[in-house]
Amino acid sequence: MRLSRIVIPIALAISLIFVGFTVYADDAQNFVIRARNEGEIRLSLTMNEDLSSQTSVLSVPFTGTQTATTFDPSNQYGEYENFFYEEGQNVHNIPNNIAQLAGQHAGTFHEEESGTSFTYTALSFWLVNNSDRAVDVDIVMNLDGLLTYANDYNHHIDDVLRVMVIEDTPLITDETYTVYAKAEDPSHPYHEDAQAQPVNYQTTDFLSDRVIFEKRGDLGLRDFAAGAIKKFTIVLWLEGNDEQCTNHIFGERAKLSIDFIGY
């Protein structure tokens, strides 16, 4: 009995530590892309232009700090669209051919106190149909979870998150991208440190609090041929010109995923 009184609390403590690290690791793994395969369907994913290292799951951890920034499609500050941290400094042009790049890329700058910070983060990858037949594919992008803090202002990182989706390899100046944003909730109070300015781009509302978009049926990929490939580029940033972008969301995290469902 005396031994059990010692062993049981120690075992419980170890279990709680294991659960804590598991939850933290799951939250930190904030972008997962999955090919959902059933039966004879064989969809694969890769971040390599030569289509090597294909897999059914891409797990892309983002390190560093995503800072408040904004997207300016008016060409006001340079040759291409810009993401900028503060007007007149730390300007990072998004490459006009960003959809023609491969893998993970970002506009970054270095802060001595916090290390690397991102003005935007982008990821390009390919969907490959290795099936013996053409398949239809539904596409769903999810907001799987938030690591947030209790505050009196009832707004969080998802209120200022922007998700740009580019299919294939057009230039940004072709304006074929779609930017998704959470619909503004009039019940969210604003705060005095929010200094919102008008933005120069159109957004499409998130489908719900937990689904960024769905492309099913005729809106998805129809008759995606055997052996076919299709490229996708996702660009993420926190819109500093959103009135919900205040210091109260600093340090929060969002976990995102995309599912490609073949049938």
C-alpha positions as CSV (number, residue, x, y, z in Angstrom):
1,M,0.0,0.0,0.0
2,R,2.8,2.4,0.9
3,L,4.5,1.6,-2.5
4,S,1.3,2.1,-4.4
5,R,0.7,5.5,-2.8
6,I,4.1,6.5,-4.4
7,V,3.9,4.8,-7.7
8,I,0.3,5.7,-8.7
9,P,0.8,9.5,-8.4
10,I,4.1,9.3,-10.3
11,A,2.4,7.2,-13.1
12,L,-0.4,9.7,-13.3
13,A,2.0,12.6,-13.5
14,I,3.9,10.9,-16.4
15,S,0.6,10.2,-18.2
16,L,-0.4,13.9,-17.9
17,I,2.9,15.0,-19.2
18,F,2.6,12.7,-22.2
19,V,-0.9,14.0,-22.9
20,G,0.3,17.5,-22.6
21,F,3.1,17.0,-25.2
22,T,0.7,15.2,-27.5
23,V,-1.8,18.0,-27.5
24,Y,0.9,20.6,-27.9
25,A,2.5,18.8,-30.8
26,D,-0.9,18.3,-32.5
27,D,-1.7,22.0,-32.2
28,A,1.8,23.0,-33.5
29,Q,1.3,20.9,-36.6
30,N,-0.8,23.5,-38.1
31,F,-1.2,22.6,-41.8
32,V,-2.1,19.1,-42.9
33,I,-3.1,18.2,-46.5
34,R,-4.8,14.8,-47.0
35,A,-5.7,12.7,-50.0
36,R,-8.7,10.6,-48.9
37,N,-8.6,7.3,-50.8
38,E,-11.1,4.5,-50.9
39,G,-11.2,1.3,-52.9
40,E,-9.2,1.5,-56.1
41,I,-8.7,5.3,-56.0
42,R,-5.1,6.4,-55.6
43,L,-4.7,10.1,-55.1
44,S,-1.3,11.4,-54.0
45,L,0.3,14.6,-53.0
46,T,3.8,16.1,-53.3
47,M,5.5,19.4,-52.8
48,N,8.2,18.6,-55.4
49,E,7.9,19.8,-59.0
50,D,9.4,16.5,-60.3
51,L,6.5,14.7,-58.5
52,S,8.9,12.7,-56.3
53,S,8.1,11.7,-52.7
54,Q,4.4,11.3,-53.2
55,T,2.3,10.6,-50.2
56,S,-1.3,10.6,-49.1
57,V,-0.6,13.1,-46.3
58,L,1.5,16.2,-46.3
59,S,2.3,17.7,-42.9
60,V,3.7,21.2,-43.0
61,P,4.7,22.8,-39.7
62,F,5.1,26.6,-39.7
63,T,7.8,28.0,-37.4
64,G,8.3,31.6,-36.5
65,T,5.7,34.4,-35.9
66,Q,3.1,35.5,-38.3
67,T,2.7,39.2,-37.9
68,A,-0.1,41.6,-38.8
69,T,0.3,42.6,-42.5
70,T,-1.9,43.5,-45.4
71,F,-2.3,42.5,-49.1
72,D,-2.3,45.4,-51.6
73,P,-3.5,44.4,-55.1
74,S,-3.4,48.0,-56.3
75,N,0.3,48.0,-57.2
76,Q,0.5,51.2,-55.1
77,Y,3.9,50.3,-53.6
78,G,5.7,48.4,-56.3
79,E,5.7,46.3,-59.4
80,Y,3.7,43.5,-57.9
81,E,1.2,43.2,-55.1
82,N,2.7,43.7,-51.7
83,F,2.5,42.4,-48.2
84,F,3.8,45.0,-45.8
85,Y,4.4,45.1,-42.1
86,E,4.5,48.9,-41.7
87,E,3.9,51.4,-44.4
88,G,7.2,52.5,-45.9
89,Q,9.3,49.8,-44.4
90,N,9.7,46.0,-44.3
91,V,7.9,45.8,-47.7
92,H,7.9,42.3,-49.2
93,N,6.7,41.9,-52.7
94,I,4.8,38.7,-53.2
95,P,6.3,37.2,-56.3
96,N,4.0,37.7,-59.3
97,N,4.8,34.1,-60.2
98,I,4.2,32.7,-56.7
99,A,2.0,29.9,-58.1
100,Q,4.8,28.8,-60.3
101,L,7.1,28.1,-57.3
102,A,7.4,24.8,-55.4
103,G,7.1,23.9,-51.8
104,Q,7.0,26.3,-48.8
105,H,8.0,29.9,-49.2
106,A,7.4,33.2,-47.3
107,G,8.1,36.9,-47.0
108,T,10.2,37.1,-43.9
109,F,12.1,39.6,-41.8
110,H,14.1,39.3,-38.6
111,E,13.2,40.8,-35.3
112,E,15.9,40.6,-32.6
113,E,13.4,39.9,-29.8
114,S,11.1,37.3,-31.4
115,G,13.2,35.9,-34.2
116,T,11.9,35.3,-37.7
117,S,8.6,36.9,-38.5
118,F,6.4,36.3,-41.6
119,T,4.5,38.9,-43.6
120,Y,2.9,36.0,-45.5
121,T,3.4,32.2,-45.7
122,A,2.8,30.3,-48.9
123,L,2.7,26.6,-49.9
124,S,2.6,25.1,-53.4
125,F,1.8,21.4,-53.9
126,W,0.5,19.0,-56.6
127,L,-2.4,16.6,-56.5
128,V,-1.7,13.4,-58.6
129,N,-4.2,10.8,-59.8
130,N,-2.4,7.5,-59.8
131,S,-5.7,5.6,-60.2
132,D,-6.4,3.5,-63.3
133,R,-9.4,5.6,-64.1
134,A,-10.7,9.2,-64.0
135,V,-12.1,10.2,-60.6
136,D,-14.2,13.1,-59.3
137,V,-12.6,14.9,-56.3
138,D,-14.2,17.0,-53.6
139,I,-12.0,19.6,-52.0
140,V,-12.6,20.8,-48.4
141,M,-10.4,23.2,-46.4
142,N,-11.0,23.1,-42.7
143,L,-10.2,25.3,-39.7
144,D,-9.6,22.4,-37.3
145,G,-8.9,24.2,-34.2
146,L,-7.7,27.3,-32.4
147,L,-5.4,27.9,-29.5
148,T,-6.9,31.0,-28.1
149,Y,-6.9,33.1,-24.9
150,A,-9.9,34.3,-23.0
151,N,-10.5,38.0,-23.4
152,D,-13.3,40.5,-23.1
153,Y,-13.4,41.3,-26.8
154,N,-14.7,38.0,-28.2
155,H,-12.5,37.9,-31.2
156,H,-9.6,35.6,-32.2
157,I,-7.1,34.8,-34.8
158,D,-9.6,33.3,-37.2
159,D,-11.3,36.7,-37.4
160,V,-8.3,38.2,-39.2
161,L,-7.0,35.2,-41.0
162,R,-6.9,35.4,-44.8
163,V,-6.5,32.4,-47.1
164,M,-5.7,32.9,-50.8
165,V,-6.2,29.9,-53.0
166,I,-4.6,29.7,-56.5
167,E,-5.2,26.8,-58.9
168,D,-2.7,25.9,-61.5
169,T,0.1,28.4,-62.3
170,P,-1.4,31.8,-63.2
171,L,0.3,35.1,-62.3
172,I,-1.0,37.1,-59.4
173,T,-1.8,39.9,-61.8
174,D,-4.1,37.6,-63.7
175,E,-6.4,37.9,-60.7
176,T,-7.7,34.4,-60.8
177,Y,-7.1,33.8,-57.1
178,T,-9.8,33.6,-54.4
179,V,-9.3,35.2,-50.9
180,Y,-11.3,33.7,-48.1
181,A,-12.1,35.5,-44.8
182,K,-14.4,34.9,-41.9
183,A,-17.6,36.9,-42.2
184,E,-17.6,39.8,-39.8
185,D,-19.8,39.3,-36.8
186,P,-21.6,42.5,-35.7
187,S,-21.7,41.2,-32.2
188,H,-17.9,41.4,-31.9
189,P,-17.0,44.6,-30.2
190,Y,-14.1,46.6,-31.6
191,H,-11.2,47.9,-29.5
192,E,-9.6,51.2,-29.4
193,D,-6.2,49.9,-30.6
194,A,-7.8,48.7,-33.9
195,Q,-6.8,51.1,-36.6
196,A,-8.5,49.6,-39.6
197,Q,-8.2,51.0,-43.1
198,P,-10.0,49.9,-46.2
199,V,-8.5,47.0,-48.1
200,N,-8.2,46.9,-51.8
201,Y,-9.3,43.3,-52.5
202,Q,-12.5,41.3,-52.4
203,T,-13.0,38.3,-50.1
204,T,-15.3,35.3,-50.0
205,D,-16.8,34.4,-46.6
206,F,-15.7,31.2,-44.8
207,L,-18.4,28.6,-45.2
208,S,-18.7,28.3,-41.4
209,D,-16.7,28.7,-38.2
210,R,-14.9,25.5,-38.9
211,V,-14.9,25.2,-42.8
212,I,-13.1,27.7,-44.9
213,F,-14.5,26.4,-48.2
214,E,-16.0,23.4,-49.8
215,K,-15.8,22.5,-53.5
216,R,-18.1,19.5,-54.0
217,G,-19.7,18.0,-57.1
218,D,-19.6,20.2,-60.1
219,L,-17.5,22.8,-58.0
220,G,-14.8,20.2,-57.4
221,L,-12.6,18.4,-59.8
222,R,-14.7,16.5,-62.3
223,D,-13.3,13.7,-64.4
224,F,-9.8,14.1,-63.0
225,A,-8.1,11.8,-65.5
226,A,-5.8,8.9,-64.7
227,G,-2.3,10.2,-64.5
228,A,-3.4,13.8,-64.3
229,I,-1.8,16.4,-62.0
230,K,-3.1,19.7,-60.7
231,K,-1.2,22.4,-58.7
232,F,-2.5,24.4,-55.8
233,T,-0.9,27.3,-54.0
234,I,-2.2,28.5,-50.6
235,V,-1.1,31.9,-49.2
236,L,-1.8,32.8,-45.6
237,W,-1.6,36.1,-43.7
238,L,-3.2,38.0,-40.8
239,E,-4.9,41.1,-42.2
240,G,-3.8,44.1,-40.2
241,N,-6.4,46.3,-41.7
242,D,-9.2,44.1,-40.2
243,E,-10.7,45.9,-37.2
244,Q,-10.5,42.7,-35.2
245,C,-6.7,42.7,-35.5
246,T,-5.7,43.9,-32.1
247,N,-3.0,42.9,-29.6
248,H,-5.5,40.6,-27.8
249,I,-5.0,37.9,-30.4
250,F,-1.2,38.0,-30.1
251,G,0.2,34.5,-29.6
252,E,-2.9,32.6,-30.7
253,R,-2.6,29.8,-33.3
254,A,-4.9,28.2,-35.9
255,K,-4.7,24.6,-37.2
256,L,-5.7,24.2,-40.9
257,S,-6.2,21.2,-43.1
258,I,-7.3,20.4,-46.7
259,D,-8.9,17.2,-47.8
260,F,-9.1,15.9,-51.3
261,I,-11.8,13.3,-51.4
262,G,-11.8,11.0,-54.5
263,Y,-14.8,9.0,-55.6
